[in-house]
Amino acid sequence: MTDTAIDRFATSRAAHAGAFHAGQGVAHGPLRRVRRRRHEAAKGGSILGSPVERFERYDRDVRREYAFVPQPLYRRKRAEVLQRFLDRPRLYHGAAAVALLEDAARRNLAAALARLAP
């Protein structure tokens, strides 16, 4: 899938109608900015199903934002988050989102999880 297709999906009706089911917790303190930026980047969930290079850049950016967390703790907690996504029966809601992004998102998440293994 091209970046253009992903960008088109991210701004589509399906994305704004909640095609991606993400946790909507309220962030407080210094993590508010991080969570808001990640939520904006994942609007429609398109970042998870983006081309490998784009997702890896996003994954590296997440690590930089959590640079204050010791590596062993980061690896363990990030792996838990990624695994929770992979454990979901579907990452996306709506036929268009599933057709466009589900397989790529699962590959990206699995690869990121594998990179965290000791």
TORPA-4810 file (N, C-alpha, C, O; in nm, 3 decimals):
<nodes>
NODE_1_0.084_-0.117_0.000_0.000_0.000_0.000_0.089_0.124_0.000_0.192_0.127_0.068_M
NODE_2_0.050_0.223_-0.074_0.130_0.344_-0.083_0.095_0.439_0.030_-0.010_0.428_0.093_T
NODE_3_0.187_0.534_0.056_0.158_0.636_0.156_0.033_0.713_0.118_-0.045_0.752_0.205_D
NODE_4_0.012_0.737_-0.012_-0.105_0.810_-0.057_-0.233_0.737_-0.019_-0.328_0.800_0.028_T
NODE_5_-0.236_0.606_-0.037_-0.355_0.529_0.000_-0.380_0.536_0.150_-0.495_0.547_0.193_A
NODE_6_-0.274_0.531_0.227_-0.289_0.539_0.372_-0.338_0.677_0.412_-0.429_0.690_0.495_I
NODE_7_-0.279_0.781_0.354_-0.323_0.917_0.385_-0.469_0.937_0.346_-0.545_1.002_0.418_D
NODE_8_-0.507_0.881_0.232_-0.646_0.891_0.187_-0.738_0.823_0.287_-0.843_0.877_0.322_R
NODE_9_-0.698_0.704_0.334_-0.780_0.634_0.431_-0.789_0.712_0.562_-0.897_0.723_0.620_F
NODE_10_-0.677_0.765_0.608_-0.674_0.835_0.736_-0.769_0.954_0.738_-0.818_0.991_0.844_A
NODE_11_-0.795_1.013_0.623_-0.885_1.128_0.617_-1.024_1.089_0.567_-1.109_1.176_0.547_T
NODE_12_-1.046_0.962_0.547_-1.174_0.916_0.493_-1.283_0.911_0.598_-1.257_0.923_0.718_S
NODE_13_-1.403_0.894_0.551_-1.518_0.879_0.640_-1.500_0.758_0.731_-1.534_0.765_0.849_R
NODE_14_-1.447_0.647_0.679_-1.431_0.526_0.759_-1.341_0.552_0.879_-1.371_0.508_0.990_A
NODE_15_-1.232_0.624_0.858_-1.140_0.652_0.968_-1.206_0.739_1.073_-1.194_0.713_1.193_A
NODE_16_-1.277_0.843_1.029_-1.339_0.935_1.124_-1.463_0.876_1.188_-1.508_0.927_1.291_H
NODE_17_-1.518_0.770_1.132_-1.634_0.704_1.191_-1.591_0.600_1.293_-1.674_0.526_1.345_A
NODE_18_-1.463_0.595_1.323_-1.415_0.503_1.426_-1.371_0.370_1.370_-1.390_0.267_1.435_G
NODE_19_-1.313_0.369_1.251_-1.268_0.245_1.191_-1.163_0.177_1.278_-1.152_0.055_1.277_A
NODE_20_-1.088_0.254_1.351_-0.985_0.199_1.438_-1.033_0.207_1.582_-1.077_0.313_1.627_F
NODE_21_-1.025_0.099_1.652_-1.071_0.095_1.789_-0.948_0.108_1.879_-0.874_0.011_1.899_H
NODE_22_-0.928_0.226_1.932_-0.813_0.248_2.020_-0.864_0.288_2.158_-0.974_0.340_2.172_A
NODE_23_-0.781_0.263_2.259_-0.816_0.306_2.394_-0.823_0.458_2.399_-0.742_0.526_2.338_G
NODE_24_-0.918_0.508_2.470_-0.939_0.651_2.477_-0.917_0.703_2.618_-0.996_0.783_2.667_Q
NODE_25_-0.812_0.658_2.683_-0.784_0.701_2.819_-0.741_0.847_2.824_-0.694_0.902_2.725_G
NODE_26_-0.757_0.906_2.939_-0.717_1.045_2.957_-0.576_1.047_3.013_-0.547_0.981_3.113_V
NODE_27_-0.489_1.120_2.949_-0.350_1.129_2.994_-0.332_1.254_3.078_-0.393_1.358_3.050_A
NODE_28_-0.251_1.246_3.179_-0.222_1.360_3.265_-0.071_1.378_3.273_0.006_1.285_3.248_H
NODE_29_-0.031_1.498_3.308_0.110_1.525_3.330_0.192_1.522_3.202_0.141_1.552_3.095_G
NODE_30_0.321_1.485_3.214_0.412_1.493_3.100_0.379_1.399_2.985_0.423_1.420_2.873_P
NODE_31_0.300_1.294_3.013_0.267_1.199_2.906_0.152_1.248_2.819_0.126_1.189_2.714_L
NODE_32_0.083_1.352_2.860_-0.031_1.402_2.782_0.011_1.436_2.640_-0.056_1.396_2.544_R
NODE_33_0.121_1.510_2.624_0.168_1.549_2.491_0.202_1.426_2.407_0.167_1.419_2.289_R
NODE_34_0.270_1.330_2.468_0.309_1.209_2.397_0.186_1.134_2.350_0.176_1.096_2.233_V
NODE_35_0.092_1.113_2.440_-0.028_1.037_2.404_-0.112_1.111_2.301_-0.166_1.049_2.209_R
NODE_36_-0.124_1.242_2.313_-0.201_1.319_2.215_-0.138_1.309_2.078_-0.207_1.289_1.979_R
NODE_37_-0.006_1.322_2.071_0.062_1.314_1.942_0.049_1.174_1.883_0.025_1.160_1.763_R
NODE_38_0.063_1.071_1.967_0.047_0.935_1.916_-0.096_0.910_1.871_-0.118_0.842_1.771_R
NODE_39_-0.193_0.965_1.944_-0.333_0.949_1.902_-0.356_1.017_1.769_-0.422_0.962_1.681_H
NODE_40_-0.303_1.138_1.753_-0.319_1.208_1.626_-0.253_1.130_1.513_-0.309_1.120_1.404_E
NODE_41_-0.135_1.076_1.539_-0.065_0.999_1.436_-0.141_0.872_1.400_-0.138_0.826_1.286_A
NODE_42_-0.208_0.815_1.500_-0.279_0.690_1.476_-0.426_0.710_1.443_-0.503_0.613_1.438_A
NODE_43_-0.467_0.834_1.421_-0.607_0.859_1.388_-0.646_0.770_1.271_-0.582_0.773_1.166_K
NODE_44_-0.747_0.692_1.290_-0.784_0.596_1.188_-0.695_0.473_1.190_-0.716_0.381_1.112_G
NODE_45_-0.597_0.470_1.279_-0.510_0.354_1.290_-0.416_0.335_1.174_-0.348_0.233_1.164_G
NODE_46_-0.409_0.432_1.085_-0.333_0.412_0.962_-0.184_0.390_0.987_-0.118_0.323_0.907_S
NODE_47_-0.130_0.443_1.095_0.013_0.425_1.118_0.048_0.278_1.139_0.155_0.234_1.097_I
NODE_48_-0.039_0.203_1.202_-0.010_0.061_1.225_-0.003_-0.018_1.096_0.078_-0.109_1.083_L
NODE_49_-0.086_0.017_1.000_-0.089_-0.054_0.872_-0.011_0.015_0.763_-0.028_-0.016_0.645_G
NODE_50_0.074_0.106_0.800_0.153_0.180_0.701_0.267_0.094_0.647_0.295_-0.013_0.702_S
NODE_51_0.333_0.139_0.541_0.449_0.064_0.490_0.553_0.044_0.601_0.563_0.124_0.694_P
NODE_52_0.629_-0.062_0.589_0.725_-0.102_0.693_0.815_0.013_0.737_0.832_0.036_0.856_V
NODE_53_0.872_0.085_0.643_0.967_0.192_0.677_0.898_0.301_0.760_0.956_0.353_0.855_E
NODE_54_0.777_0.334_0.723_0.703_0.438_0.796_0.670_0.390_0.937_0.686_0.465_1.033_R
NODE_55_0.625_0.266_0.951_0.594_0.213_1.083_0.720_0.205_1.170_0.715_0.239_1.288_F
NODE_56_0.830_0.161_1.113_0.954_0.153_1.191_0.999_0.291_1.239_1.050_0.304_1.350_E
NODE_57_0.980_0.393_1.156_1.013_0.530_1.197_0.924_0.571_1.315_0.972_0.630_1.412_R
NODE_58_0.796_0.538_1.307_0.703_0.566_1.416_0.746_0.492_1.543_0.746_0.551_1.651_Y
NODE_59_0.783_0.366_1.530_0.826_0.285_1.644_0.951_0.345_1.709_0.962_0.350_1.831_D
NODE_60_1.046_0.389_1.627_1.167_0.455_1.681_1.130_0.585_1.752_1.187_0.617_1.857_R
NODE_61_1.035_0.659_1.696_0.991_0.785_1.759_0.928_0.759_1.895_0.949_0.836_1.989_D
NODE_62_0.851_0.651_1.906_0.793_0.616_2.035_0.903_0.591_2.136_0.895_0.638_2.250_V
NODE_63_1.007_0.518_2.097_1.117_0.490_2.190_1.187_0.618_2.232_1.222_0.634_2.349_R
NODE_64_1.207_0.709_2.137_1.271_0.837_2.172_1.187_0.915_2.273_1.241_0.977_2.364_R
NODE_65_1.056_0.910_2.257_0.969_0.981_2.351_0.973_0.920_2.490_0.947_0.989_2.589_E
NODE_66_1.006_0.793_2.498_1.016_0.725_2.627_1.162_0.695_2.662_1.190_0.597_2.730_Y
NODE_67_1.252_0.779_2.616_1.395_0.758_2.641_1.429_0.759_2.790_1.530_0.702_2.830_A
NODE_68_1.346_0.822_2.870_1.370_0.828_3.014_1.342_0.694_3.083_1.379_0.675_3.199_F
NODE_69_1.278_0.602_3.013_1.245_0.471_3.070_1.363_0.377_3.045_1.408_0.365_2.931_V
NODE_70_1.413_0.309_3.148_1.524_0.215_3.128_1.488_0.108_3.024_1.374_0.063_3.016_P
NODE_71_1.587_0.070_2.945_1.567_-0.023_2.833_1.492_-0.151_2.872_1.397_-0.187_2.803_Q
NODE_72_1.532_-0.222_2.979_1.462_-0.347_3.011_1.313_-0.324_3.042_1.227_-0.402_2.999_P
NODE_73_1.284_-0.219_3.115_1.145_-0.188_3.148_1.068_-0.147_3.023_0.954_-0.189_3.004_L
NODE_74_1.129_-0.064_2.938_1.064_-0.022_2.814_1.031_-0.145_2.728_0.918_-0.158_2.680_Y
NODE_75_1.128_-0.232_2.710_1.106_-0.351_2.627_0.988_-0.434_2.679_0.902_-0.477_2.601_R
NODE_76_0.984_-0.454_2.809_0.878_-0.536_2.867_0.741_-0.470_2.849_0.645_-0.535_2.807_R
NODE_77_0.732_-0.343_2.882_0.603_-0.272_2.875_0.558_-0.249_2.731_0.439_-0.261_2.701_K
NODE_78_0.650_-0.216_2.644_0.615_-0.197_2.503_0.567_-0.329_2.442_0.472_-0.331_2.365_R
NODE_79_0.634_-0.438_2.477_0.592_-0.570_2.429_0.451_-0.602_2.477_0.372_-0.659_2.402_A
NODE_80_0.418_-0.567_2.601_0.283_-0.591_2.651_0.179_-0.514_2.569_0.074_-0.568_2.536_E
NODE_81_0.209_-0.389_2.537_0.117_-0.307_2.457_0.099_-0.368_2.318_-0.014_-0.384_2.272_V
NODE_82_0.209_-0.401_2.254_0.201_-0.457_2.118_0.126_-0.590_2.119_0.047_-0.618_2.029_L
NODE_83_0.151_-0.671_2.221_0.084_-0.801_2.230_-0.066_-0.783_2.248_-0.145_-0.860_2.193_Q
NODE_84_-0.106_-0.683_2.326_-0.250_-0.658_2.344_-0.317_-0.625_2.211_-0.429_-0.667_2.185_R
NODE_85_-0.246_-0.547_2.127_-0.301_-0.519_1.994_-0.314_-0.650_1.914_-0.418_-0.677_1.855_F
NODE_86_-0.209_-0.729_1.914_-0.210_-0.853_1.836_-0.314_-0.953_1.887_-0.364_-1.035_1.809_L
NODE_87_-0.345_-0.948_2.013_-0.443_-1.040_2.070_-0.587_-1.006_2.033_-0.678_-1.088_2.050_D
NODE_88_-0.609_-0.887_1.984_-0.744_-0.849_1.944_-0.786_-0.929_1.821_-0.705_-0.955_1.733_R
NODE_89_-0.913_-0.968_1.817_-0.959_-1.041_1.698_-0.952_-0.955_1.573_-0.924_-1.005_1.464_P
NODE_90_-0.976_-0.827_1.588_-0.963_-0.731_1.476_-0.907_-0.601_1.529_-0.946_-0.555_1.636_R
NODE_91_-0.816_-0.543_1.455_-0.760_-0.413_1.493_-0.848_-0.300_1.443_-0.849_-0.192_1.502_L
NODE_92_-0.919_-0.323_1.337_-0.999_-0.221_1.272_-1.144_-0.262_1.266_-1.177_-0.380_1.268_Y
NODE_93_-1.230_-0.163_1.260_-1.373_-0.185_1.243_-1.411_-0.127_1.108_-1.370_-0.017_1.073_H
NODE_94_-1.486_-0.200_1.036_-1.527_-0.155_0.903_-1.450_-0.230_0.796_-1.330_-0.252_0.806_G
NODE_95_-1.523_-0.268_0.693_-1.465_-0.349_0.586_-1.350_-0.278_0.516_-1.249_-0.341_0.483_A
NODE_96_-1.363_-0.149_0.493_-1.258_-0.076_0.422_-1.127_-0.076_0.501_-1.020_-0.100_0.445_A
NODE_97_-1.136_-0.051_0.629_-1.017_-0.049_0.714_-0.952_-0.186_0.721_-0.830_-0.198_0.710_A
NODE_98_-1.034_-0.288_0.739_-0.980_-0.424_0.746_-0.912_-0.460_0.615_-0.800_-0.511_0.615_V
NODE_99_-0.977_-0.433_0.504_-0.921_-0.468_0.373_-0.791_-0.394_0.344_-0.698_-0.451_0.287_A
NODE_100_-0.784_-0.268_0.383_-0.667_-0.187_0.351_-0.550_-0.205_0.448_-0.434_-0.199_0.406_L
NODE_101_-0.579_-0.227_0.575_-0.474_-0.212_0.675_-0.448_-0.330_0.768_-0.339_-0.340_0.824_L
NODE_102_-0.544_-0.417_0.787_-0.533_-0.521_0.891_-0.409_-0.609_0.876_-0.334_-0.624_0.973_E
NODE_103_-0.386_-0.666_0.759_-0.272_-0.757_0.741_-0.138_-0.687_0.763_-0.051_-0.738_0.832_D
NODE_104_-0.124_-0.569_0.704_0.001_-0.494_0.720_0.023_-0.454_0.865_0.135_-0.458_0.915_A
NODE_105_-0.085_-0.414_0.933_-0.073_-0.375_1.074_-0.026_-0.492_1.159_0.060_-0.476_1.246_A
NODE_106_-0.082_-0.609_1.135_-0.041_-0.727_1.212_0.105_-0.764_1.185_0.178_-0.803_1.276_R
NODE_107_0.148_-0.752_1.059_0.290_-0.778_1.027_0.380_-0.677_1.097_0.483_-0.715_1.154_R
NODE_108_0.343_-0.549_1.093_0.423_-0.445_1.158_0.431_-0.467_1.308_0.539_-0.455_1.366_N
NODE_109_0.319_-0.498_1.369_0.317_-0.521_1.515_0.401_-0.643_1.552_0.475_-0.639_1.651_L
NODE_110_0.389_-0.750_1.476_0.467_-0.871_1.504_0.617_-0.845_1.489_0.697_-0.894_1.569_A
NODE_111_0.655_-0.769_1.387_0.797_-0.737_1.367_0.850_-0.650_1.480_0.961_-0.671_1.528_A
NODE_112_0.770_-0.553_1.524_0.811_-0.467_1.635_0.825_-0.549_1.762_0.918_-0.526_1.840_A
NODE_113_0.736_-0.642_1.783_0.742_-0.728_1.900_0.868_-0.815_1.896_0.935_-0.834_1.998_L
NODE_114_0.899_-0.867_1.779_1.019_-0.950_1.764_1.146_-0.869_1.791_1.242_-0.922_1.847_A
NODE_115_1.147_-0.743_1.751_1.265_-0.657_1.777_1.287_-0.633_1.925_1.399_-0.604_1.967_R
NODE_116_1.181_-0.645_2.004_1.193_-0.621_2.149_1.240_-0.745_2.226_1.279_-0.734_2.342_L
NODE_117_1.237_-0.860_2.161_1.277_-0.984_2.230_1.424_-0.975_2.272_1.507_-0.921_2.199_A
NODE_118_1.455_-1.030_2.390_1.595_-1.024_2.437_1.689_-1.108_2.352_1.809_-1.113_2.379_P
</nodes>
